[in-house]
């Protein structure tokens, strides 16, 4: 399998994992560990398929992912995010360079905020009480798919 074909296949696999994780989180408020592990374990193959150099490209990507993961572990410790969400963000940080990752996190925050508002309105309309559980994996998946649109569509020769 050639580099372009392999990278396109990896992007399609990543997109499928993201959609599956988002659906699962919406239904159960959990993201399976195997999905996050698959996202993380496919990243080094992506690096190889896209010709990243060991130094500094792969080292930078790994360092960036470790920093992002550590920041979101702190959010988990404060009870602001679930563990599956944190693992998913960390795994995706292995795939995305700094600028696309930053945009993904911004879009994730906006989509997550909109989702939270929708759930608050739904709770009020149904006269429910208690805390809402936001399926943040949905926001992460949507934001990641938006961030991936460029490499995904450009591999097929389509201008996004």
C-alpha positions as a Markdown table, in Angstrom:
| # | Residue | x | y | z |
|---|---|---|---|---|
| 1 | Unk | 0.0 | 0.0 | 0.0 |
| 2 | Unk | 1.5 | 3.4 | -1.0 |
| 3 | Unk | 2.0 | 6.3 | 1.4 |
| 4 | Unk | -0.9 | 8.3 | 0.0 |
| 5 | Unk | -3.2 | 5.2 | 0.0 |
| 6 | Unk | -2.1 | 4.2 | 3.5 |
| 7 | Unk | -2.6 | 7.8 | 4.9 |
| 8 | Unk | -6.1 | 8.0 | 3.3 |
| 9 | Unk | -7.0 | 4.6 | 4.8 |
| 10 | Unk | -5.8 | 5.7 | 8.2 |
| 11 | Unk | -7.9 | 8.9 | 8.0 |
| 12 | Unk | -11.0 | 6.9 | 7.0 |
| 13 | Unk | -10.3 | 4.6 | 10.0 |
| 14 | Unk | -9.9 | 7.5 | 12.3 |
| 15 | Unk | -13.1 | 9.1 | 11.0 |
| 16 | Unk | -14.9 | 5.8 | 11.6 |
| 17 | Unk | -13.5 | 5.6 | 15.2 |
| 18 | Unk | -14.5 | 9.2 | 15.9 |
| 19 | Unk | -18.1 | 8.7 | 14.6 |
| 20 | Unk | -18.4 | 5.4 | 16.6 |
| 21 | Unk | -17.0 | 7.0 | 19.8 |
| 22 | Unk | -19.3 | 10.0 | 19.5 |
| 23 | Unk | -22.4 | 7.8 | 19.0 |
| 24 | Unk | -21.4 | 5.6 | 21.9 |
| 25 | Unk | -20.8 | 8.6 | 24.2 |
| 26 | Unk | -24.2 | 10.1 | 23.2 |
| 27 | Unk | -25.9 | 6.8 | 24.1 |
| 28 | Unk | -24.0 | 5.6 | 27.2 |
| 29 | Unk | -21.9 | 8.6 | 28.3 |
| 30 | Unk | -18.8 | 6.5 | 27.9 |
| 31 | Unk | -16.1 | 6.0 | 25.3 |
| 32 | Unk | -14.6 | 2.5 | 25.0 |
| 33 | Unk | -11.0 | 2.3 | 25.9 |
| 34 | Unk | -10.2 | 0.2 | 22.8 |
| 35 | Unk | -11.4 | 3.1 | 20.6 |
| 36 | Unk | -9.1 | 5.6 | 22.3 |
| 37 | Unk | -6.3 | 3.1 | 22.2 |
| 38 | Unk | -6.8 | 2.4 | 18.5 |
| 39 | Unk | -6.7 | 6.2 | 17.8 |
| 40 | Unk | -3.5 | 6.5 | 19.7 |
| 41 | Unk | -1.9 | 3.4 | 18.2 |
| 42 | Unk | -2.7 | 4.3 | 14.7 |
| 43 | Unk | -0.9 | 7.7 | 15.1 |
| 44 | Unk | 2.7 | 6.4 | 14.7 |
| 45 | Unk | 1.6 | 4.7 | 11.5 |
| 46 | Unk | 0.1 | 8.0 | 10.3 |
| 47 | Unk | 3.4 | 9.7 | 11.1 |
| 48 | Unk | 5.3 | 7.2 | 9.0 |
| 49 | Unk | 2.7 | 7.3 | 6.1 |
| 50 | Unk | 3.0 | 11.2 | 6.1 |
| 51 | Unk | 6.8 | 11.2 | 6.2 |
| 52 | Unk | 7.3 | 12.8 | 9.6 |
| 53 | Unk | 10.9 | 12.7 | 10.6 |
| 54 | Unk | 11.9 | 11.1 | 13.9 |
| 55 | Unk | 13.5 | 14.4 | 15.0 |
| 56 | Unk | 12.0 | 16.9 | 15.4 |
| 57 | Unk | 8.6 | 16.1 | 13.8 |
| 58 | Unk | 7.6 | 12.9 | 15.7 |
| 59 | Unk | 9.3 | 14.1 | 19.0 |
| 60 | Unk | 7.4 | 17.4 | 18.7 |
| 61 | Unk | 4.1 | 15.6 | 18.1 |
| 62 | Unk | 4.6 | 13.3 | 21.0 |
| 63 | Unk | 5.6 | 16.2 | 23.3 |
| 64 | Unk | 2.6 | 18.2 | 22.2 |
| 65 | Unk | 0.3 | 15.3 | 22.9 |
| 66 | Unk | 1.8 | 14.7 | 26.4 |
| 67 | Unk | 1.3 | 18.4 | 27.3 |
| 68 | Unk | -2.3 | 18.4 | 26.0 |
| 69 | Unk | -3.1 | 15.1 | 27.8 |
| 70 | Unk | -1.6 | 16.5 | 31.1 |
| 71 | Unk | -3.7 | 19.6 | 30.8 |
| 72 | Unk | -6.9 | 17.6 | 30.3 |
| 73 | Unk | -6.0 | 15.2 | 33.1 |
| 74 | Unk | -6.1 | 18.3 | 35.3 |
| 75 | Unk | -9.6 | 19.0 | 34.0 |
| 76 | Unk | -10.5 | 15.4 | 34.9 |
| 77 | Unk | -9.2 | 15.8 | 38.4 |
| 78 | Unk | -11.4 | 18.8 | 38.9 |
| 79 | Unk | -14.4 | 16.8 | 37.6 |
| 80 | Unk | -14.8 | 18.9 | 34.5 |
| 81 | Unk | -14.4 | 16.1 | 32.0 |
| 82 | Unk | -14.7 | 12.3 | 31.9 |
| 83 | Unk | -11.8 | 10.0 | 31.6 |
| 84 | Unk | -12.8 | 8.7 | 28.1 |
| 85 | Unk | -12.9 | 12.3 | 26.9 |
| 86 | Unk | -9.5 | 13.1 | 28.2 |
| 87 | Unk | -8.0 | 9.9 | 26.6 |
| 88 | Unk | -9.7 | 10.8 | 23.3 |
| 89 | Unk | -8.2 | 14.3 | 23.3 |
| 90 | Unk | -4.8 | 13.0 | 24.1 |
| 91 | Unk | -5.0 | 10.4 | 21.4 |
| 92 | Unk | -6.1 | 12.9 | 18.8 |
| 93 | Unk | -3.2 | 15.2 | 19.9 |
| 94 | Unk | -0.9 | 12.6 | 18.5 |
| 95 | Unk | -2.5 | 13.1 | 15.0 |
| 96 | Unk | -2.8 | 16.9 | 14.8 |
| 97 | Unk | 0.0 | 19.5 | 14.6 |
| 98 | Unk | -0.2 | 22.5 | 16.9 |
| 99 | Unk | -2.4 | 24.8 | 14.7 |
| 100 | Unk | -5.0 | 22.2 | 13.7 |
| 101 | Unk | -5.0 | 20.9 | 17.3 |
| 102 | Unk | -5.6 | 24.4 | 18.6 |
| 103 | Unk | -8.5 | 24.9 | 16.2 |
| 104 | Unk | -9.9 | 21.5 | 17.1 |
| 105 | Unk | -9.9 | 22.4 | 20.8 |
| 106 | Unk | -11.6 | 25.8 | 20.1 |
| 107 | Unk | -14.3 | 24.1 | 18.0 |
| 108 | Unk | -14.6 | 21.4 | 20.6 |
| 109 | Unk | -15.2 | 24.0 | 23.3 |
| 110 | Unk | -17.8 | 25.8 | 21.2 |
| 111 | Unk | -19.7 | 22.6 | 20.2 |
| 112 | Unk | -19.4 | 21.4 | 23.8 |
| 113 | Unk | -20.9 | 24.7 | 25.1 |
| 114 | Unk | -23.7 | 24.5 | 22.6 |
| 115 | Unk | -24.4 | 20.9 | 23.6 |
| 116 | Unk | -24.4 | 21.9 | 27.2 |
| 117 | Unk | -26.9 | 24.7 | 26.6 |
| 118 | Unk | -29.2 | 22.3 | 24.6 |
| 119 | Unk | -29.1 | 19.8 | 27.5 |
| 120 | Unk | -29.9 | 22.6 | 30.0 |
| 121 | Unk | -32.9 | 23.7 | 27.9 |
| 122 | Unk | -34.1 | 20.1 | 27.6 |
| 123 | Unk | -33.8 | 19.6 | 31.4 |
| 124 | Unk | -35.8 | 22.8 | 32.0 |
| 125 | Unk | -38.5 | 21.9 | 29.4 |
| 126 | Unk | -38.9 | 18.5 | 31.0 |
| 127 | Unk | -38.8 | 19.9 | 34.5 |
| 128 | Unk | -36.0 | 17.7 | 35.6 |
| 129 | Unk | -33.6 | 18.4 | 38.4 |
| 130 | Unk | -30.0 | 17.5 | 39.1 |
| 131 | Unk | -26.8 | 17.8 | 37.1 |
| 132 | Unk | -26.7 | 17.0 | 33.4 |
| 133 | Unk | -24.1 | 14.7 | 31.9 |
| 134 | Unk | -22.7 | 16.2 | 28.8 |
| 135 | Unk | -21.5 | 13.6 | 26.2 |
| 136 | Unk | -18.4 | 15.6 | 25.5 |
| 137 | Unk | -17.1 | 12.9 | 23.2 |
| 138 | Unk | -19.7 | 14.1 | 20.7 |
| 139 | Unk | -18.1 | 17.6 | 20.7 |
| 140 | Unk | -14.6 | 16.1 | 20.5 |
| 141 | Unk | -15.6 | 13.9 | 17.6 |
| 142 | Unk | -17.3 | 16.7 | 15.6 |
| 143 | Unk | -14.3 | 19.1 | 16.2 |
| 144 | Unk | -11.8 | 16.4 | 15.2 |
| 145 | Unk | -13.7 | 15.6 | 12.0 |
| 146 | Unk | -13.8 | 19.3 | 11.1 |
| 147 | Unk | -10.0 | 19.5 | 11.8 |
| 148 | Unk | -9.4 | 16.4 | 9.7 |
| 149 | Unk | -11.4 | 17.7 | 6.7 |
| 150 | Unk | -8.4 | 19.2 | 5.1 |
| 151 | Unk | -6.1 | 16.1 | 5.0 |
| 152 | Unk | -9.0 | 13.8 | 4.4 |
| 153 | Unk | -10.4 | 15.6 | 1.4 |
| 154 | Unk | -7.1 | 16.6 | 0.0 |
| 155 | Unk | -6.0 | 13.0 | -0.2 |
| 156 | Unk | -8.8 | 12.4 | -2.6 |
| 157 | Unk | -8.0 | 15.5 | -4.7 |
| 158 | Unk | -11.0 | 17.6 | -3.5 |
| 159 | Unk | -10.6 | 21.2 | -2.3 |
| 160 | Unk | -12.2 | 21.6 | 1.1 |
